[in-house]
Amino acid sequence: MTVETINAELWLDDSDSIDLYARAWTWLHESAVYGHSAHRLITRARAQLGLT
């Protein structure tokens, strides 16, 4: 399996590495927010940073 990071391309050929990478994407997918929820999260983050 070939995967790309921000600055490199990785070749994962052992099942432990592939499983870890797949779990990482699952974690990201489960924590993602969209639509109104995403807008609310961004608005709160901007307020905390004093950017509103």
NORKASUL-V402258 format. One record per run of one state. SS is the DSSP state (alpha for helix, beta for strand, coil for the rest). FROM is the first residue (numbers start at 1). TO is the last residue. If there is no record, write none. Layout:
ss=SS from=FROM to=TO
ss=SS from=FROM to=TO
//
This chain:
ss=coil from=1 to=1
ss=beta from=2 to=4
ss=coil from=5 to=8
ss=beta from=9 to=11
ss=coil from=12 to=14
ss=alpha from=15 to=31
ss=coil from=32 to=34
ss=alpha from=35 to=48
ss=coil from=49 to=52
//
